Amino acid sequence: MSRDFAVERQNGNIWLNGTALTSIRTAGKLTSLTVSPAVENKLTLQHEGSVQAWTLTITPRTKFTKIRGQQKPLQHATDATQAVLQLLSPSEVFACENGTLFFHQDDNFFLAFGYSTRLPVRLESRTASMLLVSWVESRPAASDSHSVRLYHTELRSYNALSMDATSRSHYRFTALDSCSAYVACVEIAGTHSFTCISTITDPDVPKDFEVSSWNSSSVSLAWDCPENRKFSFFLLTAFYLNGTDHVTEELPVWHKEDDFVFVLSDLQPCTRVKFGLQTVCQAGMETRYSKMVLNDGNSVLSSIGALLQTSFGPDNYTLSWEVRNTSSISMFRVYHEGALQGTTLITNYTVGGLLPCHRYQGKVEALCGDSVLMSAKTFTAHTGPRGVSELRYRSNDSTASWTPGTTHQSSVAFLYELSLENGVLLQRSHLTETEMHLPGLEEGKTYVLDVWEKCDGHWESEHSHLCFQGANSSLQHLVRAAGPAQDLELQLDISSMVLTLVVPWSLPEDLQDDESEPRAKMGKIVQNKLQELLDGFDQPVRIELAALQPADEPDKTEILFTSFDASRTEEDMLLPIEDQLDYIRSLNTTNITVTDGIIYWDGPDLCASSTQTLCPRYSLCINTLGSYTCVCQHGYYDVSSVMEPPVSSSPACNEKGLFSQCLDKVMIGGISKSYLTSSIGGKVDVKLNDGRCTADESEMLYYFRTSRKASECGTERRVNKTHIEFQNTLTVTLTKEQTISRRDLKVVWKCVYPRHYVRNAQVSVDMEWLSSFSLVEFNSSLQLVLTMSLYSDESYAYSYRDAIALGPEDTLFFQLLLQTNNSFASDVLLQVESCWATESTDPHHKVQALFLQDGCPVDNTFQWLSVNGREQKSRFSIQMFTMPKGFPLYFHCLANICGHEEDCRKVCSSQQRTKRTAGQMDTKRKRAAVVSAGPLVVSRVKSGVQPSYWAEHLTMISIVVGSIGILGITVLSVSASKAIMTYYERLRLQ
């Protein structure tokens, strides 16, 4: 304790292990600092012109104190010290109450050392960025306010990092650096103590822990240190596994080298090992470990993966699986219901001789060498139904019957489809009996009947097929799956099954494709209109469309539909046709007539008769019997329901349903669900950013609304001197129900705001790495991605991914790359037209340092490292330079894309233009794109900067999709900043 800053007034100080302590104090309070025991601490006191030093240690178990120094400490307090200690309340803890030794005592100041089992301040928990401390209140009261402070070491002294007050008996210090030493102090209300505890935060996990190489006798590992590069060493643990993935042995290795690599060698044959890596942080006796990062090592190479059933029959099933390194596997064993079924050297196997419609359990084992188990996976498989036989038709009572193939199974049902010869479906349902009555078939028509079995609600047999022609008495079966031919007597009347509505317009070309989305929407609209027409019928009606086809008369369309009794949910019961026609006649509805059993709509074609454009862009007009509606074209989806503010014209049709809005307070984006499903190849799961917020879902879209606060939904933020970029990412994967998944997708939305437009943004970094890419449409079916990267040397092994500093004597290496995995783009070439530097992120800034123009160098330090215009990448280098203002440099290049029939090469004269002059570049050339990278600081001293290993900030995802005769690359990335950038440009010009 020091009254009136007695130590400082006499130019004194206290050092603990070389770090000054005098900044940790409060006037008039007894200050204590708890440090780790069992560690030799050096205490130094400078006071009244003299310097005294001691080394001291306390053994925790025996409480034995060992002290060395020139002056022996005293065991008893002076009267002045006693007077201070008597000010403490009975409930207040003197932190040095046991084994107390006094190094200095006078009327104004004393320094003591000791220990206490009653910790006045306790560290409750910690993470890499947080410390939680608690204390015992002297006089609990709601009005008491405790003062808390946090100190950290800087320039060999403790500096205050934060100050706060709380009425609680605990406090959480947040936003701290990992693996760093801190002192947390509490001034408990109503006491005379200022109590502190010295501790460290947990370390961060190591980065990029991966297997760099392996063979049969060794595994090589590599990793990178935590982002803040704070650590003491690493603990690497090798876990030896058996064939069931149980750990049989653990081998810890303390890695204290700086190379971040490790090789586990001399492995025995058929050894499986995986690894765990932890960052270790040490301060005295205090050791903290990060969470363990796991790597499968070589264990994954012999593991059985993607084990699934690929096919089944009524008495068999077939399995397939994958192993990454089959060279280490001597054989596979397949078990069925616990018994060994057989062995194989390939990765599939068929088990036969089974009962139909049964589930089975089994296991596949992978063996190495002489029956050493490397991996084992269990599976569940099943067989299917046998299918029906002897499918036949009895003409006397118009009944179809068959013989079931799967017996003694209560879960077997029969499915059937009855259709016309041209494929128009008349009836579809399921039943459990082996007979089905077919009333009212038309004479002279050919019908097709398919019947098959389905068991357990999932597994279907092959179809039995019966084709026959209607007649008055005897009809012969034309085709059937099984059973003898029989005569058929049919009283057939197609009008008793299907209703026909004729409308006075023809289908436009965009609506003639039965599989297109607009056609499906039109069918649903027409179905609803017909449902409304028969809404007041005596029985509840369920309408199903059978076909939309051109009528016999020109410019007219026939709509064929069937009506079922909606009250009969277990089967399809047709309603009487004549009763429905009589009901429609009785309505006396304008423009509707019934003639010869056919319904006619005589209203106008509103879509064709209007002199104005009725529907918005990318949409189609559809007549709806007295009105019209608009639906999006095929491949386009309505996003009006989620846009803000609501659009005036609906629908708002966007290709793939992909849209983005960058508003003042929120960012909105979305994409079509059906597009994702068709692109990925099945039902999908979606995750927004890091998953803390879920993506919203409508009938047609996945969409999101996020604020500009990264803490709310994980929105990524990047900042440079002029702009703030917010990025939201939707990760799309097949659902876990899908056994095999080979395609994932990330859809990226970006909103870019000028920094003075976001007036309240908290910008913590003034320079962040800018890395742009450009999409170049080479033809209507092919999009290419152009990127530029900066490298540290001519090996092109490490690219700069963060703001960097170089000296004017350094050389910077460039690579422009045309990215495509499309075989049709193999002949496309890249030609670099111009390159220049600016002192801002804007490539069109009026002051430019030009070093390549028209494909020819204008700087004598420029060197080509590849032939320009002959490949899909271009490499070159240039010696560094500075520009007038001395600001960080951003580099930009204009590149052209050439076809195989075009000559991309440039012929340059020996004369070069003036070095680094400002110039203008022509960006209007066909299939041209500009890419940028930076910032780079050029200093006057030699930099010696090591290459950065940061992860790439830019997310770019390519999806390979199939189209008619073409394999295209689809890159989904939305940058919605045009309006705001225009606003910013006007401000800049002003």
Secondary structure in CASP SS format (residue, H / E / C, confidence):
PFRMAT SS
TARGET T0000
AUTHOR 0000-0000-0000
METHOD secondary structure of the structure
MODEL  1
M C 1.00
S E 1.00
R H 1.00
D H 1.00
F H 1.00
A H 1.00
V H 1.00
E H 1.00
R H 1.00
Q C 1.00
N C 1.00
G C 1.00
N E 1.00
I E 1.00
W E 1.00
L E 1.00
N C 1.00
G C 1.00
T E 1.00
A E 1.00
L C 1.00
T C 1.00
S C 1.00
I C 1.00
R C 1.00
T C 1.00
A C 1.00
G C 1.00
K C 1.00
L E 1.00
T E 1.00
S E 1.00
L E 1.00
T E 1.00
V C 1.00
S C 1.00
P C 1.00
A C 1.00
V C 1.00
E C 1.00
N E 1.00
K E 1.00
L E 1.00
T E 1.00
L E 1.00
Q E 1.00
H E 1.00
E C 1.00
G C 1.00
S E 1.00
V E 1.00
Q E 1.00
A E 1.00
W E 1.00
T E 1.00
L E 1.00
T E 1.00
I E 1.00
T E 1.00
P C 1.00
R C 1.00
T C 1.00
K C 1.00
F E 1.00
T E 1.00
K E 1.00
I E 1.00
R E 1.00
G E 1.00
Q C 1.00
Q C 1.00
K C 1.00
P C 1.00
L E 1.00
Q C 1.00
H C 1.00
A C 1.00
T C 1.00
D H 1.00
A H 1.00
T H 1.00
Q H 1.00
A H 1.00
V H 1.00
L H 1.00
Q C 1.00
L C 1.00
L C 1.00
S C 1.00
P C 1.00
S C 1.00
E C 1.00
V C 1.00
F C 1.00
A C 1.00
C C 1.00
E C 1.00
N E 1.00
G E 1.00
T E 1.00
L E 1.00
F E 1.00
F E 1.00
H E 1.00
Q E 1.00
D C 1.00
D C 1.00
N C 1.00
F E 1.00
F E 1.00
L E 1.00
A E 1.00
F E 1.00
G E 1.00
Y E 1.00
S C 1.00
T C 1.00
R C 1.00
L C 1.00
P C 1.00
V E 1.00
R E 1.00
L E 1.00
E E 1.00
S E 1.00
R E 1.00
T C 1.00
A C 1.00
S C 1.00
M C 1.00
L E 1.00
L E 1.00
V E 1.00
S E 1.00
W E 1.00
V C 1.00
E C 1.00
S C 1.00
R C 1.00
P C 1.00
A C 1.00
A C 1.00
S C 1.00
D C 1.00
S C 1.00
H E 1.00
S E 1.00
V E 1.00
R E 1.00
L E 1.00
Y E 1.00
H E 1.00
T E 1.00
E E 1.00
L C 1.00
R C 1.00
S E 1.00
Y E 1.00
N E 1.00
A E 1.00
L E 1.00
S E 1.00
M E 1.00
D E 1.00
A E 1.00
T E 1.00
S C 1.00
R C 1.00
S C 1.00
H E 1.00
Y E 1.00
R E 1.00
F E 1.00
T C 1.00
A C 1.00
L C 1.00
D C 1.00
S C 1.00
C C 1.00
S C 1.00
A E 1.00
Y E 1.00
V E 1.00
A E 1.00
C E 1.00
V E 1.00
E E 1.00
I C 1.00
A C 1.00
G C 1.00
T C 1.00
H C 1.00
S E 1.00
F E 1.00
T E 1.00
C E 1.00
I E 1.00
S E 1.00
T E 1.00
I E 1.00
T C 1.00
D C 1.00
P C 1.00
D C 1.00
V C 1.00
P C 1.00
K E 1.00
D E 1.00
F E 1.00
E E 1.00
V E 1.00
S E 1.00
S E 1.00
W E 1.00
N E 1.00
S C 1.00
S C 1.00
S E 1.00
V E 1.00
S E 1.00
L E 1.00
A E 1.00
W E 1.00
D E 1.00
C C 1.00
P C 1.00
E C 1.00
N C 1.00
R C 1.00
K C 1.00
F C 1.00
S C 1.00
F E 1.00
F E 1.00
L E 1.00
L E 1.00
T E 1.00
A E 1.00
F E 1.00
Y E 1.00
L E 1.00
N C 1.00
G C 1.00
T C 1.00
D C 1.00
H C 1.00
V E 1.00
T E 1.00
E E 1.00
E E 1.00
L E 1.00
P E 1.00
V E 1.00
W E 1.00
H E 1.00
K C 1.00
E C 1.00
D C 1.00
D C 1.00
F C 1.00
V E 1.00
F E 1.00
V E 1.00
L E 1.00
S C 1.00
D C 1.00
L C 1.00
Q C 1.00
P C 1.00
C C 1.00
T C 1.00
R E 1.00
V E 1.00
K E 1.00
F E 1.00
G E 1.00
L E 1.00
Q E 1.00
T E 1.00
V E 1.00
C E 1.00
Q E 1.00
A E 1.00
G C 1.00
M C 1.00
E E 1.00
T E 1.00
R E 1.00
Y E 1.00
S C 1.00
K C 1.00
M C 1.00
V E 1.00
L E 1.00
N E 1.00
D C 1.00
G C 1.00
N C 1.00
S H 1.00
V H 1.00
L H 1.00
S H 1.00
S C 1.00
I C 1.00
G E 1.00
A E 1.00
L E 1.00
L E 1.00
Q E 1.00
T E 1.00
S E 1.00
F E 1.00
G C 1.00
P C 1.00
D C 1.00
N C 1.00
Y E 1.00
T E 1.00
L E 1.00
S E 1.00
W E 1.00
E E 1.00
V C 1.00
R C 1.00
N C 1.00
T H 1.00
S H 1.00
S H 1.00
I C 1.00
S C 1.00
M E 1.00
F E 1.00
R E 1.00
V E 1.00
Y E 1.00
H E 1.00
E C 1.00
G C 1.00
A E 1.00
L E 1.00
Q E 1.00
G E 1.00
T E 1.00
T E 1.00
L C 1.00
I C 1.00
T C 1.00
N E 1.00
Y E 1.00
T E 1.00
V E 1.00
G C 1.00
G C 1.00
L C 1.00
L C 1.00
P C 1.00
C C 1.00
H C 1.00
R E 1.00
Y E 1.00
Q E 1.00
G E 1.00
K E 1.00
V E 1.00
E E 1.00
A E 1.00
L E 1.00
C E 1.00
G C 1.00
D C 1.00
S C 1.00
V E 1.00
L E 1.00
M E 1.00
S E 1.00
A E 1.00
K E 1.00
T E 1.00
F E 1.00
T E 1.00
A E 1.00
H E 1.00
T C 1.00
G C 1.00
P C 1.00
R C 1.00
G C 1.00
V C 1.00
S E 1.00
E E 1.00
L E 1.00
R E 1.00
Y E 1.00
R E 1.00
S C 1.00
N C 1.00
D C 1.00
S C 1.00
T E 1.00
A E 1.00
S E 1.00
W E 1.00
T E 1.00
P C 1.00
G C 1.00
T C 1.00
T C 1.00
H C 1.00
Q C 1.00
S C 1.00
S C 1.00
V E 1.00
A E 1.00
F E 1.00
L E 1.00
Y E 1.00
E E 1.00
L E 1.00
S E 1.00
L E 1.00
E C 1.00
N C 1.00
G C 1.00
V C 1.00
L E 1.00
L E 1.00
Q E 1.00
R E 1.00
S E 1.00
H E 1.00
L E 1.00
T C 1.00
E C 1.00
T C 1.00
E E 1.00
M E 1.00
H E 1.00
L C 1.00
P C 1.00
G C 1.00
L C 1.00
E C 1.00
E C 1.00
G C 1.00
K C 1.00
T E 1.00
Y E 1.00
V E 1.00
L E 1.00
D E 1.00
V E 1.00
W E 1.00
E E 1.00
K E 1.00
C E 1.00
D C 1.00
G C 1.00
H C 1.00
W E 1.00
E E 1.00
S C 1.00
E C 1.00
H C 1.00
S E 1.00
H E 1.00
L E 1.00
C E 1.00
F E 1.00
Q E 1.00
G C 1.00
A C 1.00
N C 1.00
S C 1.00
S C 1.00
L C 1.00
Q C 1.00
H E 1.00
L E 1.00
V E 1.00
R E 1.00
A C 1.00
A C 1.00
G C 1.00
P C 1.00
A C 1.00
Q C 1.00
D C 1.00
L C 1.00
E C 1.00
L C 1.00
Q C 1.00
L C 1.00
D C 1.00
I H 1.00
S H 1.00
S H 1.00
M C 1.00
V C 1.00
L E 1.00
T E 1.00
L E 1.00
V E 1.00
V E 1.00
P C 1.00
W C 1.00
S C 1.00
L C 1.00
P C 1.00
E H 1.00
D H 1.00
L H 1.00
Q C 1.00
D C 1.00
D C 1.00
E C 1.00
S C 1.00
E H 1.00
P H 1.00
R H 1.00
A H 1.00
K H 1.00
M H 1.00
G H 1.00
K H 1.00
I H 1.00
V H 1.00
Q H 1.00
N H 1.00
K H 1.00
L H 1.00
Q H 1.00
E H 1.00
L H 1.00
L C 1.00
D C 1.00
G C 1.00
F C 1.00
D C 1.00
Q C 1.00
P C 1.00
V E 1.00
R E 1.00
I E 1.00
E E 1.00
L E 1.00
A E 1.00
A E 1.00
L E 1.00
Q E 1.00
P E 1.00
A C 1.00
D C 1.00
E C 1.00
P C 1.00
D C 1.00
K C 1.00
T E 1.00
E E 1.00
I E 1.00
L E 1.00
F E 1.00
T E 1.00
S E 1.00
F E 1.00
D E 1.00
A C 1.00
S C 1.00
R C 1.00
T C 1.00
E C 1.00
E C 1.00
D C 1.00
M C 1.00
L E 1.00
L C 1.00
P C 1.00
I H 1.00
E H 1.00
D H 1.00
Q H 1.00
L H 1.00
D H 1.00
Y H 1.00
I H 1.00
R H 1.00
S H 1.00
L H 1.00
N C 1.00
T C 1.00
T C 1.00
N C 1.00
I E 1.00
T E 1.00
V E 1.00
T E 1.00
D C 1.00
G C 1.00
I E 1.00
I E 1.00
Y E 1.00
W E 1.00
D C 1.00
G C 1.00
P C 1.00
D C 1.00
L H 1.00
C H 1.00
A H 1.00
S H 1.00
S C 1.00
T C 1.00
Q C 1.00
T C 1.00
L C 1.00
C C 1.00
P C 1.00
R C 1.00
Y C 1.00
S E 1.00
L E 1.00
C E 1.00
I E 1.00
N E 1.00
T C 1.00
L C 1.00
G C 1.00
S C 1.00
Y E 1.00
T E 1.00
C E 1.00
V E 1.00
C E 1.00
Q C 1.00
H C 1.00
G C 1.00
Y E 1.00
Y E 1.00
D E 1.00
V C 1.00
S H 1.00
S H 1.00
V H 1.00
M C 1.00
E C 1.00
P C 1.00
P C 1.00
V C 1.00
S C 1.00
S C 1.00
S C 1.00
P C 1.00
A C 1.00
C E 1.00
N E 1.00
E E 1.00
K C 1.00
G C 1.00
L C 1.00
F E 1.00
S E 1.00
Q E 1.00
C E 1.00
L C 1.00
D C 1.00
K C 1.00
V E 1.00
M E 1.00
I E 1.00
G E 1.00
G E 1.00
I E 1.00
S E 1.00
K H 1.00
S H 1.00
Y H 1.00
L H 1.00
T H 1.00
S H 1.00
S H 1.00
I H 1.00
G C 1.00
G C 1.00
K C 1.00
V E 1.00
D E 1.00
V E 1.00
K E 1.00
L E 1.00
N C 1.00
D C 1.00
G C 1.00
R C 1.00
C E 1.00
T C 1.00
A C 1.00
D E 1.00
E E 1.00
S C 1.00
E C 1.00
M C 1.00
L E 1.00
Y E 1.00
Y E 1.00
F E 1.00
R E 1.00
T E 1.00
S E 1.00
R C 1.00
K C 1.00
A H 1.00
S H 1.00
E H 1.00
C H 1.00
G C 1.00
T C 1.00
E E 1.00
R E 1.00
R E 1.00
V E 1.00
N C 1.00
K C 1.00
T C 1.00
H E 1.00
I E 1.00
E E 1.00
F E 1.00
Q E 1.00
N E 1.00
T E 1.00
L E 1.00
T E 1.00
V E 1.00
T E 1.00
L E 1.00
T C 1.00
K C 1.00
E C 1.00
Q C 1.00
T C 1.00
I C 1.00
S C 1.00
R C 1.00
R C 1.00
D C 1.00
L E 1.00
K E 1.00
V E 1.00
V E 1.00
W E 1.00
K E 1.00
C E 1.00
V E 1.00
Y E 1.00
P E 1.00
R C 1.00
H C 1.00
Y C 1.00
V C 1.00
R C 1.00
N C 1.00
A C 1.00
Q C 1.00
V C 1.00
S C 1.00
V C 1.00
D C 1.00
M C 1.00
E C 1.00
W C 1.00
L E 1.00
S E 1.00
S C 1.00
F E 1.00
S E 1.00
L E 1.00
V E 1.00
E E 1.00
F E 1.00
N E 1.00
S C 1.00
S C 1.00
L E 1.00
Q E 1.00
L E 1.00
V E 1.00
L E 1.00
T E 1.00
M E 1.00
S E 1.00
L E 1.00
Y E 1.00
S C 1.00
D C 1.00
E C 1.00
S C 1.00
Y C 1.00
A C 1.00
Y C 1.00
S E 1.00
Y C 1.00
R C 1.00
D C 1.00
A C 1.00
I E 1.00
A E 1.00
L E 1.00
G C 1.00
P C 1.00
E C 1.00
D C 1.00
T E 1.00
L E 1.00
F E 1.00
F E 1.00
Q E 1.00
L E 1.00
L E 1.00
L E 1.00
Q E 1.00
T C 1.00
N C 1.00
N C 1.00
S H 1.00
F H 1.00
A H 1.00
S C 1.00
D C 1.00
V C 1.00
L E 1.00
L E 1.00
Q E 1.00
V E 1.00
E E 1.00
S E 1.00
C E 1.00
W E 1.00
A E 1.00
T E 1.00
E C 1.00
S C 1.00
T C 1.00
D C 1.00
P C 1.00
H C 1.00
H C 1.00
K C 1.00
V C 1.00
Q C 1.00
A E 1.00
L E 1.00
F E 1.00
L E 1.00
Q E 1.00
D C 1.00
G C 1.00
C E 1.00
P E 1.00
V C 1.00
D C 1.00
N C 1.00
T C 1.00
F C 1.00
Q E 1.00
W E 1.00
L C 1.00
S C 1.00
V C 1.00
N C 1.00
G C 1.00
R C 1.00
E C 1.00
Q C 1.00
K E 1.00
S E 1.00
R E 1.00
F E 1.00
S E 1.00
I E 1.00
Q E 1.00
M C 1.00
F C 1.00
T C 1.00
M C 1.00
P C 1.00
K C 1.00
G C 1.00
F C 1.00
P C 1.00
L E 1.00
Y E 1.00
F E 1.00
H E 1.00
C E 1.00
L E 1.00
A E 1.00
N E 1.00
I E 1.00
C E 1.00
G C 1.00
H C 1.00
E C 1.00
E C 1.00
D C 1.00
C C 1.00
R C 1.00
K C 1.00
V C 1.00
C C 1.00
S C 1.00
S C 1.00
Q C 1.00
Q C 1.00
R C 1.00
T C 1.00
K C 1.00
R C 1.00
T E 1.00
A C 1.00
G C 1.00
Q C 1.00
M C 1.00
D C 1.00
T C 1.00
K C 1.00
R C 1.00
K C 1.00
R C 1.00
A E 1.00
A E 1.00
V E 1.00
V E 1.00
S E 1.00
A E 1.00
G E 1.00
P E 1.00
L E 1.00
V E 1.00
V E 1.00
S C 1.00
R C 1.00
V C 1.00
K C 1.00
S C 1.00
G C 1.00
V C 1.00
Q C 1.00
P C 1.00
S C 1.00
Y C 1.00
W C 1.00
A C 1.00
E C 1.00
H C 1.00
L C 1.00
T C 1.00
M C 1.00
I C 1.00
S E 1.00
I E 1.00
V E 1.00
V E 1.00
G E 1.00
S E 1.00
I C 1.00
G C 1.00
I E 1.00
L E 1.00
G E 1.00
I E 1.00
T E 1.00
V E 1.00
L C 1.00
S E 1.00
V E 1.00
S E 1.00
A C 1.00
S C 1.00
K H 1.00
A H 1.00
I H 1.00
M H 1.00
T H 1.00
Y H 1.00
Y H 1.00
E H 1.00
R H 1.00
L H 1.00
R H 1.00
L H 1.00
Q C 1.00
END
